Amino acid sequence: MALKIGELARRTGLTVRALHHYDAIGLLTPSARSDAGYRLYSEADIARLHQIQALRSFGLPLADVGTYLSRPDLSLQSVVAQQIDMLTREIEQAGALRNRLQRLHSVLAQGQEPNLADWLTTLESMSMYDKYFTPEELQQLPLYTNAAVAVPEWKALVASVRALMDRGATPQDAEAQVLARQWMAKSVHDTGGNPILFARLNTLHEHNPQIREQSGVTPEIMQFIIDASHESKLAIYRRYLDDDEYAFVRANIGKRAQEWPPLIARVRAAVDEGQAPDSPQGQELARQWFDLFRSMAGDNPATQAKIREALTKEPGLTDPGWINEAMLGWIRSAMMALQRRSA
């Protein structure tokens, strides 16, 4: 069924003048005319009009649309697919903006007046989060979804650590270890207990100095927290190890500590994806896991057994922890499969 120019204009939202212009420049010439001389647009003409409008929405100048339409590899299906991709990105961006406005509304609803500078830097930070996390992941990240509460809490915790360091405290001090435990517990809470999100968050901080500046989490503060956390765990290991074993663990506990979060994240991903522990991927993860364990525990099987015993019995070595029971079971099975193949 062919449409007259007036009907086509009404049903597409375009003007008759615009359709006349498309005809005049040879971009969209109607396939037929009525006996009275009226332009008649066929289904093929309407499909071409869809392509024209889609290309215009992508930002292509009208003068270039005709050249683009002449490409043999351009199909209506590919144009529609590009439109879908563009709309998906727009929806995601609109959703992210909506979430930020909801957080602002929540602060205002509590009777608080957000400082403009603080909100601008917070919004800048949230924009950076969009580059490192998918929309689905952001909804699992309490640090993002509940920023109005989480950000002030982090600022207070960072300030406490900074004040302790300014007083000359060391990671061996009990107060430093208390703050380290609070820090780790909050890290787990604000990433939903998901090591994948935690590893991604670490990457965001490493690659964006402005994030570190806004949060106050400097490399010095981060190292102080890591060292205090290690000291807390060393005090527990001391009860299980002799002098030589303890000296080895103390000397090596922090050397490759930064490799644990991304490895734990990869194990979590393998579990979530349903990979078998005895698969090639599982075996590779098991090798990496044991290699990291050996870097701290050494090669003496007796020492390794003591450390495993401590890890089993002492919540302070694993809490708050990123490793759930499913991950533990998976890595044990992967280790057993690796040992069988090595035998």
C-alpha positions as a printed NumPy array, in Angstrom:
array([[  0.   ,   0.   ,   0.   ],
       [  1.447,   3.348,  -1.091],
       [  1.215,   6.506,   1.013],
       [  0.708,  10.057,  -0.198],
       [  3.256,  12.603,   0.992],
       [  0.888,  14.179,   3.498],
       [  0.034,  10.831,   5.113],
       [  3.716,   9.828,   5.236],
       [  4.617,  13.134,   6.86 ],
       [  1.862,  12.745,   9.462],
       [  2.752,   9.167,  10.357],
       [  6.517,   9.743,  10.569],
       [  6.53 ,  13.131,  12.275],
       [  8.421,  14.718,   9.395],
       [  7.257,  17.778,   7.497],
       [  6.052,  17.768,   3.92 ],
       [  8.711,  20.371,   3.255],
       [ 11.455,  17.975,   4.458],
       [ 10.165,  15.186,   2.214],
       [ 10.064,  17.606,  -0.734],
       [ 13.699,  18.496,   0.026],
       [ 14.732,  14.824,   0.144],
       [ 13.122,  14.398,  -3.27 ],
       [ 14.757,  17.53 ,  -4.689],
       [ 18.277,  16.385,  -3.749],
       [ 17.659,  12.853,  -4.989],
       [ 17.838,  11.272,  -1.532],
       [ 14.299,   9.896,  -1.445],
       [ 12.356,   9.936,  -4.704],
       [  8.873,   8.39 ,  -4.486],
       [  8.426,   5.265,  -6.569],
       [  5.227,   6.389,  -8.23 ],
       [  2.718,   9.163,  -8.681],
       [ -1.054,   9.024,  -8.705],
       [ -3.16 ,   9.894, -11.729],
       [ -3.549,  13.322, -10.178],
       [  0.223,  13.719,  -9.908],
       [  0.538,  13.144,  -6.141],
       [  3.739,  11.525,  -4.868],
       [  3.208,   7.924,  -3.738],
       [  5.697,   6.219,  -1.375],
       [  6.003,   2.437,  -1.417],
       [  7.197,   0.129,   1.381],
       [ 10.691,   0.189,  -0.144],
       [ 10.621,   3.996,  -0.084],
       [  9.599,   3.961,   3.583],
       [ 12.392,   1.507,   4.406],
       [ 14.876,   3.867,   2.733],
       [ 13.402,   6.776,   4.728],
       [ 14.035,   4.769,   7.898],
       [ 17.669,   4.36 ,   6.899],
       [ 17.975,   8.074,   6.164],
       [ 16.561,   9.069,   9.538],
       [ 18.687,   6.471,  11.341],
       [ 21.879,   7.738,   9.72 ],
       [ 20.918,  11.303,  10.586],
       [ 20.414,  10.236,  14.219],
       [ 23.963,   8.834,  14.197],
       [ 25.192,  12.351,  13.389],
       [ 25.886,  11.824,   9.675],
       [ 25.496,  15.083,   7.672],
       [ 22.624,  15.056,   5.215],
       [ 25.061,  15.678,   2.361],
       [ 26.831,  12.376,   3.151],
       [ 23.739,  10.221,   3.658],
       [ 23.278,   9.481,  -0.056],
       [ 26.879,   8.308,  -0.412],
       [ 26.547,   6.111,   2.655],
       [ 23.28 ,   4.597,   1.407],
       [ 24.965,   3.587,  -1.849],
       [ 27.299,   1.22 ,  -0.007],
       [ 26.573,  -2.387,  -1.039],
       [ 27.215,  -3.702,   2.486],
       [ 24.583,  -1.461,   4.1  ],
       [ 21.344,  -3.242,   4.896],
       [ 18.269,  -2.168,   6.808],
       [ 19.027,  -4.912,   9.334],
       [ 22.501,  -3.496,  10.066],
       [ 21.126,   0.029,  10.418],
       [ 18.457,  -1.137,  12.874],
       [ 21.116,  -3.05 ,  14.816],
       [ 23.193,   0.136,  15.085],
       [ 20.113,   2.03 ,  16.276],
       [ 19.519,  -0.579,  18.958],
       [ 23.131,  -0.283,  20.142],
       [ 22.885,   3.499,  20.255],
       [ 19.609,   3.42 ,  22.191],
       [ 21.034,   0.851,  24.6  ],
       [ 23.943,   3.173,  25.396],
       [ 21.546,   6.095,  25.832],
       [ 19.355,   4.045,  28.174],
       [ 22.388,   3.014,  30.233],
       [ 23.58 ,   6.61 ,  30.458],
       [ 20.11 ,   7.802,  31.42 ],
       [ 19.889,   5.073,  34.062],
       [ 23.245,   6.111,  35.532],
       [ 22.111,   9.74 ,  35.666],
       [ 18.841,   8.676,  37.296],
       [ 20.754,   6.781,  39.995],
       [ 22.905,   9.825,  40.731],
       [ 19.84 ,  12.052,  40.989],
       [ 18.188,   9.523,  43.31 ],
       [ 21.211,   9.681,  45.605],
       [ 21.045,  13.47 ,  45.595],
       [ 17.308,  13.309,  46.318],
       [ 17.955,  10.928,  49.223],
       [ 20.392,  13.377,  50.803],
       [ 17.949,  16.254,  50.381],
       [ 15.065,  14.153,  51.769],
       [ 17.106,  13.597,  54.952],
       [ 17.21 ,  17.343,  55.459],
       [ 20.87 ,  17.614,  54.478],
       [ 22.237,  20.311,  52.212],
       [ 24.975,  18.816,  50.003],
       [ 27.991,  20.987,  49.43 ],
       [ 28.131,  21.844,  45.721],
       [ 31.851,  21.134,  45.387],
       [ 31.462,  17.791,  47.167],
       [ 28.625,  16.786,  44.899],
       [ 30.487,  17.775,  41.77 ],
       [ 33.477,  15.637,  42.747],
       [ 31.184,  12.769,  43.758],
       [ 29.384,  12.916,  40.422],
       [ 32.754,  12.971,  38.649],
       [ 33.767,   9.869,  40.595],
       [ 30.525,   8.091,  39.731],
       [ 31.102,   8.876,  36.041],
       [ 34.471,   7.123,  36.284],
       [ 32.766,   4.105,  37.851],
       [ 30.619,   3.809,  34.719],
       [ 33.792,   3.161,  32.699],
       [ 34.931,   0.22 ,  34.855],
       [ 31.63 ,  -1.493,  35.718],
       [ 28.639,  -2.628,  33.709],
       [ 25.222,  -1.231,  34.721],
       [ 24.403,  -4.624,  36.263],
       [ 27.623,  -4.629,  38.289],
       [ 27.006,  -1.083,  39.515],
       [ 23.681,  -2.209,  40.959],
       [ 25.594,  -4.834,  42.982],
       [ 28.051,  -2.224,  44.3  ],
       [ 26.775,  -0.618,  47.53 ],
       [ 29.596,   1.921,  47.365],
       [ 27.891,   3.21 ,  44.201],
       [ 24.194,   2.644,  44.934],
       [ 24.419,   3.98 ,  48.487],
       [ 27.092,   6.63 ,  47.933],
       [ 25.262,   9.194,  50.084],
       [ 26.024,   6.996,  53.118],
       [ 29.128,   5.09 ,  52.005],
       [ 31.23 ,   8.075,  50.908],
       [ 31.   ,   9.982,  54.233],
       [ 31.732,   6.746,  56.128],
       [ 34.861,   6.173,  54.056],
       [ 35.995,   9.743,  54.55 ],
       [ 35.647,   9.31 ,  58.33 ],
       [ 37.585,   6.034,  58.281],
       [ 40.342,   7.496,  56.099],
       [ 40.575,  10.486,  58.447],
       [ 40.972,   8.137,  61.435],
       [ 43.799,   6.271,  59.731],
       [ 45.494,   9.519,  58.72 ],
       [ 45.245,  10.873,  62.273],
       [ 46.744,   7.646,  63.646],
       [ 49.639,   7.826,  61.214],
       [ 50.217,  11.494,  62.058],
       [ 50.556,  10.514,  65.726],
       [ 53.417,   8.218,  64.771],
       [ 51.569,   4.919,  65.15 ],
       [ 52.95 ,   1.816,  63.465],
       [ 51.154,  -1.144,  61.857],
       [ 52.115,  -3.204,  64.941],
       [ 49.934,  -1.03 ,  67.186],
       [ 46.623,  -2.558,  68.301],
       [ 44.635,   0.523,  67.223],
       [ 46.085,   0.292,  63.715],
       [ 45.046,  -3.349,  63.456],
       [ 41.529,  -2.511,  64.638],
       [ 41.228,   0.102,  61.905],
       [ 42.626,  -2.373,  59.363],
       [ 39.91 ,  -4.887,  60.28 ],
       [ 37.25 ,  -2.169,  59.981],
       [ 38.711,  -1.169,  56.618],
       [ 38.582,  -4.695,  55.251],
       [ 35.083,  -5.312,  56.607],
       [ 33.838,  -2.13 ,  54.955],
       [ 35.574,  -3.058,  51.696],
       [ 33.708,  -6.35 ,  51.676],
       [ 30.396,  -4.683,  52.544],
       [ 30.676,  -1.907,  49.974],
       [ 31.539,  -4.314,  47.152],
       [ 28.776,  -6.75 ,  48.041],
       [ 31.294,  -9.388,  49.116],
       [ 32.23 ,  -9.858,  45.461],
       [ 35.993, -10.2  ,  44.848],
       [ 35.494,  -9.45 ,  41.151],
       [ 34.066,  -6.025,  41.973],
       [ 36.777,  -5.475,  44.595],
       [ 39.537,  -6.217,  42.058],
       [ 37.858,  -3.888,  39.536],
       [ 37.643,  -1.175,  42.191],
       [ 41.36 ,  -1.55 ,  42.914],
       [ 42.086,  -1.114,  39.21 ],
       [ 39.959,   2.04 ,  39.118],
       [ 41.952,   3.506,  42.023],
       [ 45.294,   2.532,  40.517],
       [ 44.54 ,   4.125,  37.139],
       [ 42.842,   7.321,  38.324],
       [ 44.889,   9.614,  40.59 ],
       [ 41.923,  11.971,  40.875],
       [ 39.913,   9.22 ,  42.569],
       [ 42.671,   8.761,  45.135],
       [ 42.776,  12.508,  45.691],
       [ 39.018,  12.754,  46.182],
       [ 38.808,   9.734,  48.488],
       [ 41.973,  10.566,  50.431],
       [ 43.146,   6.958,  50.035],
       [ 46.78 ,   7.675,  49.227],
       [ 49.289,   4.902,  48.49 ],
       [ 50.81 ,   5.579,  51.956],
       [ 47.494,   5.051,  53.719],
       [ 46.764,   1.936,  51.696],
       [ 50.179,   0.456,  52.508],
       [ 49.694,   1.254,  56.209],
       [ 46.37 ,  -0.637,  56.206],
       [ 47.889,  -3.601,  54.356],
       [ 50.825,  -3.758,  56.766],
       [ 48.526,  -3.511,  59.796],
       [ 46.359,  -6.308,  58.392],
       [ 49.457,  -8.468,  57.911],
       [ 50.601,  -7.779,  61.474],
       [ 47.227,  -8.879,  62.796],
       [ 47.504, -12.167,  60.893],
       [ 51.142, -12.693,  61.829],
       [ 50.191, -12.567,  65.501],
       [ 47.897, -15.536,  64.86 ],
       [ 50.382, -17.477,  62.742],
       [ 52.957, -17.055,  65.522],
       [ 50.982, -19.486,  67.685],
       [ 51.329, -22.224,  65.074],
       [ 54.9  , -21.806,  63.791],
       [ 58.364, -22.269,  65.21 ],
       [ 60.894, -19.424,  65.105],
       [ 62.354, -20.246,  61.686],
       [ 58.957, -20.82 ,  60.101],
       [ 57.595, -17.606,  61.559],
       [ 60.621, -15.631,  60.36 ],
       [ 60.075, -16.922,  56.816],
       [ 56.36 , -16.057,  56.829],
       [ 57.016, -12.591,  58.267],
       [ 59.602, -11.895,  55.575],
       [ 57.335, -13.024,  52.731],
       [ 53.707, -12.385,  53.684],
       [ 53.583,  -9.042,  51.901],
       [ 55.857,  -9.62 ,  48.915],
       [ 53.149, -10.845,  46.541],
       [ 50.057,  -9.878,  48.51 ],
       [ 48.825,  -7.627,  45.685],
       [ 48.422, -10.717,  43.476],
       [ 45.753, -12.283,  45.692],
       [ 42.734, -10.039,  44.922],
       [ 42.82 , -10.513,  41.117],
       [ 43.456, -14.255,  41.515],
       [ 40.544, -14.63 ,  43.932],
       [ 38.418, -12.687,  41.439],
       [ 39.385, -15.101,  38.642],
       [ 38.452, -18.078,  40.821],
       [ 35.102, -16.474,  41.633],
       [ 34.502, -15.916,  37.915],
       [ 35.377, -19.563,  37.17 ],
       [ 32.914, -20.751,  39.811],
       [ 30.166, -18.418,  38.567],
       [ 30.728, -19.552,  34.968],
       [ 30.492, -23.216,  35.959],
       [ 34.018, -24.172,  34.907],
       [ 35.08 , -27.614,  36.106],
       [ 37.903, -27.686,  38.695],
       [ 39.775, -30.266,  36.601],
       [ 39.44 , -28.243,  33.379],
       [ 42.571, -26.655,  31.872],
       [ 41.415, -23.283,  33.24 ],
       [ 40.853, -24.8  ,  36.674],
       [ 44.273, -26.435,  36.683],
       [ 45.955, -23.174,  35.748],
       [ 44.165, -21.328,  38.553],
       [ 45.161, -24.083,  40.995],
       [ 48.809, -23.741,  39.947],
       [ 48.693, -19.99 ,  40.442],
       [ 46.989, -20.415,  43.82 ],
       [ 49.558, -22.905,  45.091],
       [ 52.413, -20.776,  43.77 ],
       [ 51.171, -17.775,  45.761],
       [ 50.644, -19.93 ,  48.847],
       [ 54.204, -21.282,  48.569],
       [ 55.605, -17.765,  48.233],
       [ 54.436, -17.115,  51.802],
       [ 54.543, -20.599,  53.369],
       [ 57.704, -21.973,  51.766],
       [ 58.273, -25.473,  50.416],
       [ 58.291, -27.436,  53.672],
       [ 55.147, -29.635,  53.701],
       [ 55.076, -29.558,  57.513],
       [ 54.997, -25.75 ,  57.547],
       [ 52.355, -25.71 ,  54.834],
       [ 50.215, -28.069,  56.919],
       [ 50.508, -25.785,  59.967],
       [ 49.426, -22.774,  57.95 ],
       [ 46.475, -24.66 ,  56.475],
       [ 45.479, -25.7  ,  59.995],
       [ 45.585, -22.081,  61.117],
       [ 43.526, -20.98 ,  58.131],
       [ 40.921, -23.625,  58.982],
       [ 40.693, -22.833,  62.701],
       [ 41.265, -19.089,  62.913],
       [ 38.483, -16.788,  61.667],
       [ 40.83 , -13.842,  62.067],
       [ 42.862, -15.125,  59.109],
       [ 39.924, -15.219,  56.715],
       [ 37.293, -12.791,  58.055],
       [ 35.84 , -10.707,  56.569],
       [ 37.262, -12.552,  53.563],
       [ 36.326, -12.726,  49.912],
       [ 36.268, -16.508,  49.619],
       [ 32.934, -18.257,  50.144],
       [ 32.374, -21.98 ,  50.696],
       [ 31.683, -22.635,  47.027],
       [ 35.017, -21.103,  46.074],
       [ 36.866, -23.012,  48.794],
       [ 35.367, -26.299,  47.652],
       [ 36.17 , -25.517,  44.027],
       [ 39.821, -24.614,  44.684],
       [ 40.28 , -27.746,  46.886],
       [ 38.944, -29.906,  44.052],
       [ 41.202, -28.122,  41.567],
       [ 44.208, -28.685,  43.85 ],
       [ 43.41 , -32.389,  44.23 ],
       [ 43.071, -32.763,  40.465],
       [ 46.392, -30.972,  40.007],
       [ 48.097, -33.291,  42.502],
       [ 46.705, -36.373,  40.737],
       [ 48.046, -35.205,  37.417],
       [ 51.429, -34.383,  38.943],
       [ 51.719, -37.818,  40.609]])
